[in-house]
């Protein structure tokens, strides 16, 4: 992704065609969303589902997941 962003910066500097730049921006966004989805899944699997906590701690974990997903999905 860092290489793609550097490439976008160069495209802007070189006054490349806007549609080509937007295509690259869409590609970076998709990559970031993929990483975010993967991290969310890992967090849910390891920190929530895999947790042996119960009661109040479990509710706190669920609330954390809700807040995290709301931030990520905006």
Secondary structure, DSSP 8 states (H G I E B T S, - for coil): -HHHHHHHHHHHHTT--HHHHHHHHHHHHHHHHHHHHHHHHHHIIIIIIT----THHHHHHHHHHHHHHHHHH-
